[in-house]
Amino acid sequence: MEKPDLNNFRQETAAQYTRRVLRQGGRAKKSLGQNFLIDDRIIERIVEEGIPEGNFPLIEIGPGPGGLTRVLFRRVKHLWAVELDGEKVALLQKEFAGQPITILHADALKIRLSDLWGREKGWLVGNLPYYITNPLLMHFVEQKDSLLGMTVMVQKEVAERMRAKPGGKDYGILSIALQISAEVEKLFDVPPSAFWPQPKVTSAVMKLKIRPYPGFTADRQLFFQVVRAAFAKRRKNLLNSLSLGLGKPKEDILKALKTAGINPELRAENVGILEYQQIVEALNFPG
């Protein structure tokens, strides 16, 4: 695929574009966590580094006034832009009238990708609102069969949790859920100055390439039942947290942990994905 013609949209800088569009009747809404990306260099890097070449569907979550949208739609045959704020939807519809963009006034947490592009696999891009980042990530990774990957901007501390490995405080359910379904890569940090209005925290752009986790064969429902039980009492050791979380006698949990070769004194954050799988297999759930 040809790279976007950056001269086509540089008649205005991202900041100039955003100010012009918002003068038509829009503002940043704190209640929706709106911080609009206005740095052209960051926009270019998202497009160049974050979106692979290929003829696939593309969806943008939370376009706001369209600073990134005006670059994205030039790369694909069709773009879906999902925006919850009706005020911004009206601005987008006016700005991109006649362009190959479907602007959806909708809650992204209710979007089913298969309803948009059927059995194809597409790519998701989004500057995710901080207050619902985790639910959005989980919602779309659960639709992995409709995705090739995702490029998302998130709060830097969330980015660290997304790619965390066992052994640290950042490692948790989000780390495991994403890494089971995708290769998680941090592309670059984004300073507050890249946005208007400026947030109080640094952001990061993350690239998730969908792929099955090597060696993972567990039933996902049972697997996450165990993982959630382990992390629900993450200050306790596995023996206690699993017994409490699963409602099973300690002697049954101890037997399963020994069968799996897992030290019962370990805490949840010290156990890797395949080790959790071994625990699920050793617990021998009925059915």
C-alpha positions in Angstrom: 0.0 0.0 0.0 1.2 3.5 -0.8 2.2 5.7 2.1 -0.2 8.6 2.8 0.5 11.8 0.9 1.3 14.0 3.9 1.1 17.2 1.8 -2.6 16.5 1.3 -3.5 17.3 4.9 -0.8 19.7 5.8 -2.6 22.7 4.3 -3.5 23.0 8.0 -1.5 21.7 11.0 -3.4 19.3 13.3 -3.7 22.2 15.8 -5.1 24.6 13.2 -7.5 21.9 11.9 -8.8 21.2 15.4 -9.3 24.8 16.3 -11.1 25.5 13.0 -13.5 22.5 13.4 -14.2 23.2 17.0 -15.1 26.8 16.2 -18.1 25.5 14.4 -19.6 24.4 17.7 -17.5 22.0 19.7 -15.4 21.7 22.8 -13.4 19.2 24.8 -15.7 17.4 27.3 -13.9 16.4 30.5 -16.8 14.0 31.4 -15.9 12.0 28.3 -12.1 12.2 28.9 -11.6 14.1 25.7 -8.0 15.2 24.9 -7.5 15.9 21.2 -4.3 14.9 19.5 -2.8 18.0 17.8 0.8 17.0 17.1 1.4 16.2 13.4 4.6 14.3 14.1 2.8 12.0 16.5 0.0 11.5 14.0 2.5 10.6 11.3 4.2 8.1 13.6 0.9 6.4 14.5 0.1 6.0 10.8 3.6 5.0 9.7 4.6 2.7 12.6 1.3 1.6 13.9 -0.7 0.5 10.9 0.7 -2.2 8.6 0.3 -2.2 4.9 -2.6 -4.2 3.5 -6.1 -3.9 2.1 -8.2 -4.5 5.3 -11.0 -2.7 7.1 -10.1 0.0 9.6 -12.0 1.3 12.5 -11.1 4.4 14.7 -12.4 4.6 18.2 -13.0 8.1 19.6 -12.0 10.3 16.6 -13.1 13.6 18.4 -13.0 16.4 15.8 -11.0 14.2 13.4 -7.3 15.1 13.7 -6.2 11.6 13.1 -9.2 10.6 11.0 -8.2 13.0 8.2 -5.0 11.0 7.7 -6.4 7.5 8.3 -9.1 7.6 5.6 -6.5 8.2 2.9 -4.9 4.8 3.6 -7.9 2.6 3.2 -10.9 1.9 1.0 -13.3 2.6 3.9 -13.0 3.8 7.5 -15.4 3.4 10.3 -15.2 6.2 13.0 -17.0 5.5 16.3 -17.8 8.6 18.4 -20.0 8.8 21.5 -20.2 12.6 21.6 -23.1 13.7 19.4 -21.6 17.2 19.1 -18.4 15.7 17.5 -20.4 13.4 15.3 -22.1 16.4 13.7 -18.7 18.1 13.1 -17.3 14.9 11.6 -20.3 14.4 9.3 -19.8 18.0 8.0 -16.1 17.8 7.7 -15.9 14.4 5.9 -19.1 14.6 3.8 -18.6 12.6 0.6 -15.5 10.8 1.9 -15.3 7.0 2.3 -16.0 7.2 6.0 -18.9 5.7 8.0 -19.3 7.8 11.1 -21.1 5.9 13.8 -22.7 7.7 16.7 -22.4 4.9 19.2 -20.9 3.5 22.4 -17.7 1.6 21.3 -18.4 -0.9 24.1 -21.5 -2.0 22.1 -19.7 -2.3 18.7 -19.5 -5.8 17.2 -16.9 -5.8 14.5 -18.4 -8.6 12.6 -21.5 -6.5 12.1 -19.3 -3.9 10.3 -17.2 -6.1 8.0 -18.6 -9.6 8.3 -16.0 -12.4 8.3 -13.1 -10.2 7.3 -10.3 -9.2 9.7 -9.6 -5.6 10.2 -7.4 -3.2 12.3 -8.5 -1.0 15.1 -7.0 2.5 15.9 -7.9 4.6 18.9 -6.9 7.3 21.4 -8.8 5.5 24.2 -10.4 7.6 26.9 -8.5 6.9 30.1 -11.6 6.3 32.2 -12.7 3.3 30.1 -9.4 2.1 28.6 -9.5 -1.4 30.3 -13.1 -2.2 29.4 -12.5 -1.1 25.7 -9.3 -3.2 25.4 -11.0 -6.3 26.9 -14.1 -5.7 24.7 -12.1 -5.7 21.5 -9.6 -8.4 22.3 -12.6 -10.7 22.9 -13.4 -10.0 19.2 -9.9 -11.2 18.1 -11.4 -13.3 15.4 -12.4 -10.1 13.6 -9.0 -8.4 14.0 -5.5 -8.5 12.6 -4.4 -6.1 15.3 -4.9 -2.8 17.2 -2.9 0.4 17.6 -4.1 2.3 20.7 -2.9 5.3 22.7 -3.3 4.8 26.4 -2.1 6.2 29.6 1.6 5.2 30.1 0.9 3.3 33.3 -1.7 1.2 31.4 0.8 0.6 28.7 3.2 -0.9 31.3 0.4 -3.2 32.5 -0.4 -4.3 29.0 3.1 -5.6 28.3 4.1 -6.6 31.9 5.7 -10.0 32.6 5.3 -12.1 35.7 7.2 -10.9 38.8 6.1 -7.3 39.1 3.2 -5.1 40.4 2.2 -4.2 36.8 1.5 -7.8 35.8 -2.2 -8.7 36.2 -5.4 -9.8 34.5 -5.1 -7.2 31.7 -1.5 -8.3 31.0 -2.6 -11.9 30.7 -5.8 -11.3 28.7 -4.0 -9.2 26.1 -0.9 -11.4 25.8 -2.9 -14.6 25.4 -4.4 -13.1 22.2 -1.7 -10.7 20.9 1.9 -9.8 20.7 2.1 -6.5 22.6 4.6 -3.9 21.6 5.2 -0.4 22.9 6.0 2.0 20.0 6.6 5.3 21.7 5.6 7.7 24.5 3.5 10.8 23.8 3.9 13.9 26.0 1.0 15.9 27.3 2.0 18.7 25.0 0.8 16.7 22.0 -2.9 17.1 23.1 -5.4 19.9 23.6 -6.4 20.3 26.3 -3.2 18.8 27.9 -3.7 15.8 30.1 -1.8 15.5 33.4 -0.1 12.3 32.4 2.2 10.9 29.6 0.6 8.5 27.1 2.0 5.7 25.0 1.2 4.2 21.7 0.8 0.4 21.8 0.6 -2.0 18.9 -1.1 -5.4 19.4 -0.6 -8.0 16.7 -3.3 -10.7 17.1 -1.9 -14.2 17.4 -2.5 -17.2 19.6 -0.2 -17.6 22.6 2.3 -20.3 21.9 1.3 -23.5 23.7 -2.0 -22.2 25.1 -4.8 -24.8 24.9 -6.8 -24.2 28.0 -10.5 -23.6 28.1 -10.6 -19.8 28.2 -13.6 -19.6 30.6 -12.0 -21.9 33.1 -8.7 -20.3 32.7 -9.9 -16.8 33.5 -12.0 -18.2 36.4 -8.7 -19.3 37.9 -6.8 -16.2 37.0 -9.5 -13.9 38.5 -9.6 -15.9 41.7 -5.8 -15.7 42.0 -5.7 -11.9 41.5 -8.8 -11.1 43.6 -6.6 -11.6 46.7 -3.3 -10.8 45.2 -1.7 -10.2 48.6 -2.4 -13.7 49.6 -0.5 -16.8 48.3 -2.0 -19.0 45.6 -3.1 -21.6 48.1 -5.3 -19.2 50.0 -6.4 -17.0 47.1 -7.5 -19.9 44.9 -9.2 -21.6 47.8 -11.2 -18.5 48.6 -11.8 -17.4 45.0 -12.9 -20.9 43.7 -14.7 -22.0 46.8 -12.6 -25.2 47.0 -11.0 -26.8 50.1 -7.4 -26.0 50.6 -6.4 -29.6 50.4 -7.8 -29.8 46.8 -6.0 -26.6 45.8 -2.7 -27.8 47.4 -3.0 -31.2 45.5 -3.6 -29.4 42.2 -0.7 -27.0 42.7 1.6 -29.8 43.5 0.4 -31.7 40.4 1.1 -28.6 38.3 4.5 -28.2 39.9 3.6 -24.7 41.2 4.8 -23.5 44.6 1.6 -22.8 46.7 3.4 -19.9 48.5 3.7 -17.9 45.3 1.5 -14.9 44.7 -0.6 -14.3 41.6 1.8 -11.9 40.0 4.6 -14.5 40.0 2.8 -17.1 37.9 3.0 -17.1 34.1 0.4 -17.8 31.5 1.3 -21.4 30.9 1.7 -22.1 34.6 -1.9 -20.9 35.1 -2.9 -23.3 32.3 -1.2 -26.1 34.2 -3.2 -25.2 37.3 -6.4 -25.3 35.3 -5.6 -28.7 34.0 -4.6 -30.0 37.4 -7.8 -28.7 39.1 -9.7 -31.2 36.8 -12.9 -29.1 36.5 -16.0 -31.2 35.8 -17.1 -31.5 32.2 
